[in-house]
Amino acid sequence: MKLSDYVAKFISGLGVRHVFAISGGASVHLIQSIADTEDLTFICPHHEQAGAMAADSYARVTGGLGVALSTSGPGATNLLTGVACAYYDSIPTLFITGQVATFRSRGDTGVRQIGFQETDTIAIFRPVTKYAVRIDEPSEIRFELEKACYLAADGRPGPVLVDIPDDIQRKQVNPERLKGFLQPQRRPSGAFKTNMAKLLDLIETSVRPVLVIGAGVRLSKTTEILSDFIETLGFPVVPTWAAADLIPSLNPLSVGTFGTHGTRYANFAVQNSDLVLSIGARLDTKATGSPPSTFARAARKIVVDIDKYELAKFSTYGLAIDLLIEEDAGDFMRSLLAQLKARQKPDRSLWLKQIRKWKDRYPVCKDSYSQEEGVNPYVFVRALSDLSEEDECIVVDTGCAVAWMMQGFEFKRNQRLVHDWNNTAMGWALPASVAASLARNCRPVSCVVGDGSLLMNIQELATVARHKLPVKIFLLNNRGYSMIRQTQDQWLGSNYHASSFEGGLSDVAFTDVARSFGFDSFELLKNAEIDAGIRRALRSSGPVLCNVIIDPHHRVVPQVKFGRPNEDSEPLLPREEFRSNMLIEPLEASLTD
């Protein structure tokens, strides 16, 4: 069997149905083998970056492995941004790169290249992969593929890369004689069980607790017990952006997203809590505010994470944690759930009532927004959440698009919102929408993207059109980079250099461009047109681009200015008084309108 055929059959055996591949001199044999393999289809994006982003999204939506393939040199380096997206979000992905033939490799000669399009792919990708290996002997192929895929899914997941020289791809191998990889036996730590008494005491004595859930809950593949866990625990839930779709907004315990771009009421709940239980969340500075020591200012804190380095970082950047638990989120939740079911749940109705008051007092979409003539982004997001059905998939790009969505979108049961949460690469959403639709058997996908981001991968409109995918693009067109302009408002006197048309960016007739690819394409200019426009897009059977024209002066509200804590400016009460039922009334000094 030709080695490239073995690789293709191996991928098929993993249950992967689509490989995102761009051809090149060092990848043609691999692509031919994929084409010849039953139940495996290659999808051709028009940039390797888009291919990597598509593989990332494919893994997120299927819950399995995403695979992308490129040639050597620039084909490989073009993958880098998408690989980094998967790495920082812990997404299991397999990237395969072609390489120049071993007899044309520079080796240790000291020259920059011997072979055409030769690049040290392994050295470049090692910092953003869990494992990166070059195949120098055909006999290594089974062992290295099995090892790479095991590592991609084991522990904290992430991307892996296998670099295969052209001549190795063409070698003959005997699958029966190839050495396999022996998976090490995992030892559950169970470390938290030794702290169970302390953990239960903190939970039962808290008066104003909050539960933070992060992406690790989804990665642990235990979302089926999450509802039971939340109900039994009885804590109000403040999810990170990556976990916001795990709890329906109508759940009485659902509060909303928190952090520097979160909702006011969720931040008030966190900052006035007396206990934070964080499961599977990094608690980065966008969540904690700056300095991190001000986060949940007088609360005891319990952090559960599978990555010991994530736990160790808190002492480095000044956030005191009362109980650090190194454990898989699912294993932790199952064990704690069993303990909680045997105990009586404390009454926290006063705390929940106070949170509801904050939610009523500080709505994300104010009544005055609906009175505007032009499109208000918060009115649009509210309408999109109202009109989207259960079980829909929404893919969001970065900048104001994701901030507006995460503040204002109200999730229904089984809805999925997908984004590259930690790398937040402009242009991610369009290729990710391609993959999401394919992963869902070509079902409709809503793609919410800014005009700046769409231009980063606009060539993928051709991929959508080629496969006739029902991708509904809602283009939030505010003439440039509004999130950057908001930063320039705060620090640079509203000089919009390189963030506006006047400051150097180019205008594009997006509606006409989309029509040229065969999209149904139209514009929304007014609040009064929003509902009809969204319905038209969602009910269309094919690809749609809805060009939502938004005034460039609209901003993300609220947003905590960099360097300001998420808390109010009122002095802290002593812990004894703070833990009583008397609440600290929050101020808004650190929130900018």
CORNOR-V169796 format. One record per residue. N is the residue number from 1. RES is the residue in one small letter. PSI is psi as a letter, one per 20 degrees, with the letter a starting at -180 (NA if undefined). Layout:
BEGIN
n-><N | N>
res-><RES | RES>
psi-><PSI | PSI>
END
This chain:
BEGIN
n-><1 | 2 | 3 | 4 | 5 | 6 | 7 | 8 | 9 | 10 | 11 | 12 | 13 | 14 | 15 | 16 | 17 | 18 | 19 | 20 | 21 | 22 | 23 | 24 | 25 | 26 | 27 | 28 | 29 | 30 | 31 | 32 | 33 | 34 | 35 | 36 | 37 | 38 | 39 | 40 | 41 | 42 | 43 | 44 | 45 | 46 | 47 | 48 | 49 | 50 | 51 | 52 | 53 | 54 | 55 | 56 | 57 | 58 | 59 | 60 | 61 | 62 | 63 | 64 | 65 | 66 | 67 | 68 | 69 | 70 | 71 | 72 | 73 | 74 | 75 | 76 | 77 | 78 | 79 | 80 | 81 | 82 | 83 | 84 | 85 | 86 | 87 | 88 | 89 | 90 | 91 | 92 | 93 | 94 | 95 | 96 | 97 | 98 | 99 | 100 | 101 | 102 | 103 | 104 | 105 | 106 | 107 | 108 | 109 | 110 | 111 | 112 | 113 | 114 | 115 | 116 | 117 | 118 | 119 | 120 | 121 | 122 | 123 | 124 | 125 | 126 | 127 | 128 | 129 | 130 | 131 | 132 | 133 | 134 | 135 | 136 | 137 | 138 | 139 | 140 | 141 | 142 | 143 | 144 | 145 | 146 | 147 | 148 | 149 | 150 | 151 | 152 | 153 | 154 | 155 | 156 | 157 | 158 | 159 | 160 | 161 | 162 | 163 | 164 | 165 | 166 | 167 | 168 | 169 | 170 | 171 | 172 | 173 | 174 | 175 | 176 | 177 | 178 | 179 | 180 | 181 | 182 | 183 | 184 | 185 | 186 | 187 | 188 | 189 | 190 | 191 | 192 | 193 | 194 | 195 | 196 | 197 | 198 | 199 | 200 | 201 | 202 | 203 | 204 | 205 | 206 | 207 | 208 | 209 | 210 | 211 | 212 | 213 | 214 | 215 | 216 | 217 | 218 | 219 | 220 | 221 | 222 | 223 | 224 | 225 | 226 | 227 | 228 | 229 | 230 | 231 | 232 | 233 | 234 | 235 | 236 | 237 | 238 | 239 | 240 | 241 | 242 | 243 | 244 | 245 | 246 | 247 | 248 | 249 | 250 | 251 | 252 | 253 | 254 | 255 | 256 | 257 | 258 | 259 | 260 | 261 | 262 | 263 | 264 | 265 | 266 | 267 | 268 | 269 | 270 | 271 | 272 | 273 | 274 | 275 | 276 | 277 | 278 | 279 | 280 | 281 | 282 | 283 | 284 | 285 | 286 | 287 | 288 | 289 | 290 | 291 | 292 | 293 | 294 | 295 | 296 | 297 | 298 | 299 | 300 | 301 | 302 | 303 | 304 | 305 | 306 | 307 | 308 | 309 | 310 | 311 | 312 | 313 | 314 | 315 | 316 | 317 | 318 | 319 | 320 | 321 | 322 | 323 | 324 | 325 | 326 | 327 | 328 | 329 | 330 | 331 | 332 | 333 | 334 | 335 | 336 | 337 | 338 | 339 | 340 | 341 | 342 | 343 | 344 | 345 | 346 | 347 | 348 | 349 | 350 | 351 | 352 | 353 | 354 | 355 | 356 | 357 | 358 | 359 | 360 | 361 | 362 | 363 | 364 | 365 | 366 | 367 | 368 | 369 | 370 | 371 | 372 | 373 | 374 | 375 | 376 | 377 | 378 | 379 | 380 | 381 | 382 | 383 | 384 | 385 | 386 | 387 | 388 | 389 | 390 | 391 | 392 | 393 | 394 | 395 | 396 | 397 | 398 | 399 | 400 | 401 | 402 | 403 | 404 | 405 | 406 | 407 | 408 | 409 | 410 | 411 | 412 | 413 | 414 | 415 | 416 | 417 | 418 | 419 | 420 | 421 | 422 | 423 | 424 | 425 | 426 | 427 | 428 | 429 | 430 | 431 | 432 | 433 | 434 | 435 | 436 | 437 | 438 | 439 | 440 | 441 | 442 | 443 | 444 | 445 | 446 | 447 | 448 | 449 | 450 | 451 | 452 | 453 | 454 | 455 | 456 | 457 | 458 | 459 | 460 | 461 | 462 | 463 | 464 | 465 | 466 | 467 | 468 | 469 | 470 | 471 | 472 | 473 | 474 | 475 | 476 | 477 | 478 | 479 | 480 | 481 | 482 | 483 | 484 | 485 | 486 | 487 | 488 | 489 | 490 | 491 | 492 | 493 | 494 | 495 | 496 | 497 | 498 | 499 | 500 | 501 | 502 | 503 | 504 | 505 | 506 | 507 | 508 | 509 | 510 | 511 | 512 | 513 | 514 | 515 | 516 | 517 | 518 | 519 | 520 | 521 | 522 | 523 | 524 | 525 | 526 | 527 | 528 | 529 | 530 | 531 | 532 | 533 | 534 | 535 | 536 | 537 | 538 | 539 | 540 | 541 | 542 | 543 | 544 | 545 | 546 | 547 | 548 | 549 | 550 | 551 | 552 | 553 | 554 | 555 | 556 | 557 | 558 | 559 | 560 | 561 | 562 | 563 | 564 | 565 | 566 | 567 | 568 | 569 | 570 | 571 | 572 | 573 | 574 | 575 | 576 | 577 | 578 | 579 | 580 | 581 | 582 | 583 | 584 | 585 | 586 | 587 | 588 | 589 | 590 | 591 | 592 | 593>
res-><m | k | l | s | d | y | v | a | k | f | i | s | g | l | g | v | r | h | v | f | a | i | s | g | g | a | s | v | h | l | i | q | s | i | a | d | t | e | d | l | t | f | i | c | p | h | h | e | q | a | g | a | m | a | a | d | s | y | a | r | v | t | g | g | l | g | v | a | l | s | t | s | g | p | g | a | t | n | l | l | t | g | v | a | c | a | y | y | d | s | i | p | t | l | f | i | t | g | q | v | a | t | f | r | s | r | g | d | t | g | v | r | q | i | g | f | q | e | t | d | t | i | a | i | f | r | p | v | t | k | y | a | v | r | i | d | e | p | s | e | i | r | f | e | l | e | k | a | c | y | l | a | a | d | g | r | p | g | p | v | l | v | d | i | p | d | d | i | q | r | k | q | v | n | p | e | r | l | k | g | f | l | q | p | q | r | r | p | s | g | a | f | k | t | n | m | a | k | l | l | d | l | i | e | t | s | v | r | p | v | l | v | i | g | a | g | v | r | l | s | k | t | t | e | i | l | s | d | f | i | e | t | l | g | f | p | v | v | p | t | w | a | a | a | d | l | i | p | s | l | n | p | l | s | v | g | t | f | g | t | h | g | t | r | y | a | n | f | a | v | q | n | s | d | l | v | l | s | i | g | a | r | l | d | t | k | a | t | g | s | p | p | s | t | f | a | r | a | a | r | k | i | v | v | d | i | d | k | y | e | l | a | k | f | s | t | y | g | l | a | i | d | l | l | i | e | e | d | a | g | d | f | m | r | s | l | l | a | q | l | k | a | r | q | k | p | d | r | s | l | w | l | k | q | i | r | k | w | k | d | r | y | p | v | c | k | d | s | y | s | q | e | e | g | v | n | p | y | v | f | v | r | a | l | s | d | l | s | e | e | d | e | c | i | v | v | d | t | g | c | a | v | a | w | m | m | q | g | f | e | f | k | r | n | q | r | l | v | h | d | w | n | n | t | a | m | g | w | a | l | p | a | s | v | a | a | s | l | a | r | n | c | r | p | v | s | c | v | v | g | d | g | s | l | l | m | n | i | q | e | l | a | t | v | a | r | h | k | l | p | v | k | i | f | l | l | n | n | r | g | y | s | m | i | r | q | t | q | d | q | w | l | g | s | n | y | h | a | s | s | f | e | g | g | l | s | d | v | a | f | t | d | v | a | r | s | f | g | f | d | s | f | e | l | l | k | n | a | e | i | d | a | g | i | r | r | a | l | r | s | s | g | p | v | l | c | n | v | i | i | d | p | h | h | r | v | v | p | q | v | k | f | g | r | p | n | e | d | s | e | p | l | l | p | r | e | e | f | r | s | n | m | l | i | e | p | l | e | a | s | l | t | d>
psi-><p | q | h | h | h | g | g | g | h | g | g | h | i | i | j | p | h | p | p | o | p | p | q | r | h | j | i | h | g | g | g | g | h | g | h | i | p | q | j | p | p | q | p | n | r | j | p | h | g | h | g | g | h | g | h | g | h | g | g | g | h | h | j | c | p | q | p | q | p | r | a | a | c | h | g | g | h | i | i | g | g | h | g | h | g | h | g | i | j | l | p | o | q | p | p | p | p | r | q | q | q | h | i | j | q | h | c | k | h | i | r | g | q | g | q | p | l | p | q | n | g | g | h | h | i | h | i | k | q | h | p | p | q | p | o | i | p | h | i | i | g | g | g | h | g | g | g | g | h | g | h | h | i | q | c | o | r | r | q | q | p | p | p | o | q | g | h | h | h | i | q | p | q | o | h | h | j | p | p | r | p | o | p | q | p | p | o | p | g | j | h | h | h | i | j | h | g | g | g | h | g | g | g | h | i | q | h | m | r | q | p | p | p | a | h | h | g | g | h | i | l | k | i | h | i | g | g | g | g | g | g | g | g | j | q | q | p | n | q | r | h | i | j | h | i | i | p | q | h | i | p | h | i | p | f | r | q | a | a | h | k | a | q | g | h | h | h | h | g | g | i | j | r | i | p | o | o | p | o | k | p | h | l | a | i | h | g | h | r | p | q | h | i | i | p | m | h | k | q | q | p | p | p | p | q | i | o | h | h | h | h | h | h | h | h | g | k | k | o | p | p | h | o | p | o | o | q | p | g | g | g | g | g | g | g | h | g | h | g | h | h | j | q | p | p | q | o | k | h | h | g | h | h | g | h | h | g | g | h | h | h | m | q | g | n | q | h | h | h | i | i | q | g | r | p | p | h | h | g | g | g | g | g | g | h | h | i | p | r | q | j | q | p | p | p | q | a | a | b | h | g | h | g | g | g | h | g | i | p | o | q | r | p | j | q | p | p | p | q | n | h | h | h | l | p | p | j | h | h | g | h | h | h | g | h | g | g | g | h | k | l | k | r | q | p | p | o | o | q | r | h | g | g | h | h | h | k | h | i | i | h | h | g | g | g | h | j | l | p | m | p | o | o | o | o | n | n | k | l | b | n | h | h | h | h | h | g | h | g | h | h | k | k | k | o | l | p | k | j | r | h | h | j | i | r | q | q | p | m | h | g | h | g | h | h | h | j | j | q | p | p | r | q | p | i | q | h | i | i | g | g | h | g | g | g | g | g | h | i | q | i | a | q | q | o | o | n | o | o | p | p | i | i | p | r | p | p | r | p | p | q | p | i | q | r | i | r | r | j | q | q | q | q | q | h | g | h | h | i | a | i | o | q | p | o | q | r | k | h | j | p | p | NA>
END
